[in-house]
Amino acid sequence: MARKIGSRYTAHQILGRGSAGTVWLGDGPEGPVAIKLLREDLAADQDLVERFVQERSALLHLDHPRVVGVRDLVVDGNELALVMDLVRGTDLRTRLERDRRLAPEAAVAIAADVADGLAAAHAAGLVHRDVKPENVLLDALSLEGPGGAPPALLTDFGVAKLIDSPSRTRATSIIGTPDYLAPEIVEGLPPRAAVDIYALATVLYELMAGFTPFGGGHPGAVLRRHVTESVAPLPGIPDELWQLVHQCLAKAPASRLRAVELATRLRELLPSLEGLPPLDIDEHVEDGYEHDEADEESGEGAASGPVTGAAQAAAGGGAVPLVHSRVGPDANRDTHTSMRVPAADELAGGAHGTARAPRPVGEARAGSAKHHRVAERRRRLKIGVVAALVAAALAVGGWLATSQDETGSLPAPAAGYSGG
């Protein structure tokens, strides 16, 4: 059923629902658009609306081919809507759900496109604050790039900041998606451009590995890992690419590259990645998450299921929903999750080491049940070998003693055979 959005736009079909609101396929004076109708409680917050309207100019002037453009902001009674460019294709989360992981060349090409978009936004003074696969759209109508990757566009600028306005949150709250939150946000510092670089490096890691470096289990455990644990290297990728990912996942914001530098470096690596297959990495657990011992001890071992929501194709071209519907619980990757900032002692109490170490297929994860079983089998095998050697030595010693008792001397060596 069609509904009017302001005086210029009409929404025809729901493309998806999410924590921020509902996205509709609509049209306006200049043709088809995507209309993000924000939740009623957001639109009813007058302070929030005024703050968002003040940033309208910056959002409307963020014009870059790697950013989904905001065409208009509609405030009409209790309705607050963003009118955005309509992108035909799919989103990166849907692509990951289908392929599990991408070849390094395609993953780097997508990340380079997103870095280009972030560079433009940061130059305009905008921080995205919620970079993740759900907010990366793949344009199916454009020519494919390196590795067969379609051009990628970043969307949802301004929404995280809108929901995180002072009138809606306390200083002790965190707004964001746990898997992609930079350590400084977990520690309560204001988000700067470097948080987007950290999130993008997490996305790039996920595109190649099939899982995020610090995700899994209770959101509190995920936040702790961002602060206390180092990222595990990915086996099978060129060292130069790994060093780049590692640098952008640095705990210290100043150690990360700027977006424009990251985009340049990623594109320089593309020729060396041509033809490399997706990484052959063992799945960490069957359901896509794993729990460390610290999680179990603190009662944080109840994992959420992996994301199962997917884009719904619109009639006549497969329009991309900018906010997605969900099937089942999605605590780990839900957009704009509000969490309490962990206290210093809680962060310090986490496991210090390497989180979720990827490994070649067939190799058990250190500390896992399979790893302990393999270690126990090896231990028992060693004990068995040692016992057999001891028994053999005792047997030989007994035989020698018996022979000496019977003959009074040790037996002579056997004579060699010579043919005649």
Summary of the structure (lengths in Angstrom):
residues: 420
radius of gyration: 28.7
end to end distance: 108.2
largest distance: 117.3
contacts: 1342
relative contact order: 0.14
helix: 40%
strand: 16%
